[in-house]
Amino acid sequence: MADVSRRSEPRLSVMFGRVVAAAALIVPLPARAEAPEVEPITLLYEAETSATSTCPSQGDFFATVRAYTSRWSAVPEGTQAERTFRVRLSVHGDEWLGTLVIANEAGPLAERRLVGPTCAGVARAMAIMVGVAIDLRADGPNDTKAGVDKEPEEPSADGPPNEAPADRPREEPRAERRRDGGERLTAGHPRSSGPTVAFDVRLESTSAVVRGALPGIGASMKLILPPAEEPRWLRGWKPSFGLGLRQSLPKERALSGGSVDFLWMAGNFRACPHELTIARVVEVAPCAEMNLGILRSSAEGFARARQASITWLDLGGSVWAAVHLSKSVFLSSTVLVTAPLVRRPFVLSSGTVAASVPAVGLLGGIGIGLRL
C-alpha cells in the first residue's frame, strides 16, 4: 500500500497543473497545434520588489516554465524569434498583478492579466500559462507526465495483486481554485486594472505666501493610472494627476496705528510620474506642482484704508505620501517647496511695508483620504 500511495503523488502534481491552467486560461492563448520540437522564443520576466512578498528570480521562473514544457529555447531580446513572451509582476494595492503579453513581429497577439495575494503564487500561474501557450500538450511537469514515454510501474510485492490505485483528488469548482492553505488566484482583469480615484482633505501651513506661517485647509482629487506597459522606457511607471483647492485662514498682522488681514485662495494642479509602493501599505510619489489663485489684503485703522488683491502663481516640487489604514481609507501628507512667480509687496500709503512675499517657501500638510 505504501508504494501505491507514493505513485499517486505525481498524479496530484499533474492535476494541480491542469486545475490552475484551467482557471487562468479563460480565453485560449495563441498556442500552436503543430509546434516545432523546440521553438526559439524571447521570454522576458520582470518583478517588482516588496518587503512582504518575495518574487521568484528569473532563473526560477524559467525553470518552472521548463518543468511544464521543454519545447522551447530562450533567445536574447532583439534576436530573431517567432514569438515574444513578456511577463511582469507588480504590486497593485494589497494584491499582486501578473501580466502576460504575447507578441510577434507584427505586434501583440494576446494579453492576459491575473491577480493573487502573493507574488510566488501569481508567478507560478503565469509560468503555467506560458507553458500552455508554447505547447498545448503541457498539462503538467515533464517528470510527472503519464503517457507513451514511460512504462506503467509494476504493483508492489507488499500489497495485494489486484489492489486498485489510489483515488484521484477531486477537482474544485472552476470558479475558484485554492491551494497552499487557501491562496486564491483570480483570472481576468483585476478590479483595479483601470484608473483609480482618491480624495483627501488636509490641514496645511505655508510660508510661501507671506513671511511667517499661514495656516489653511486643502482638498484634492487624485487620478491614479494603471502601470504603463508602453513605451518601453515607461514600462512599470505608475503616474498620477491631482486637482485641488487651498484656502488659508485669515491672518492678521498688527502694525503701528492699525492692522492688515491677509487671505489666500488658490487652485492646485500636480503631476506625479511614478508612485512607489513600500511594504504594500505606504505610497510615496514625487510631483511637480502649481498653485494659481489670488492673495487679498484689507487694512484697518489707517487713513485711506482699503482692500487690495494680487494674482498668485507659484511653481515647485513636492512629495506626497499615503499610509493605508484599510483598502479605502488612508492618511495623506505632503511637503512642497515652491517659488512664487509674483512677489509684489503690500505697501501702505505711508510707505510702510505691510507684508512681503519670500523668494522660496515651504508648505506642509497632513490629513485623511478615501480611495474608490
Secondary structure, DSSP 8 states (H G I E B T S, - for coil): -HHHHHHHHHHHHHHHHHHHHHHH-SS-----TT--SSEEEEEEEEE---SS-----HHHHHHHHHHH---EEE--TTS--SEEEEEEEEEETTEEEEEEEEEETTEEEEEEEEEESSHHHHHHHHHHHHHHHH-TT--S-GGG--STTS------TTS-TT-----------TT--EETTTEE-EESS-TTSS-EEEEEEEEEEESSSSSS-EEEEEEEEEEE-----SSGGGTT---EEEEEEEEE--EEEEETTEEEEEEEEEEEEEEES--EEETTTEEEEEEEEEEEEEEEEEEESSTT--EEEEEEEEEEEEEEEEEESSSSEEEEEEEEEEEES----EE-TTS-EEE---SSEEEEEEEEEEE-
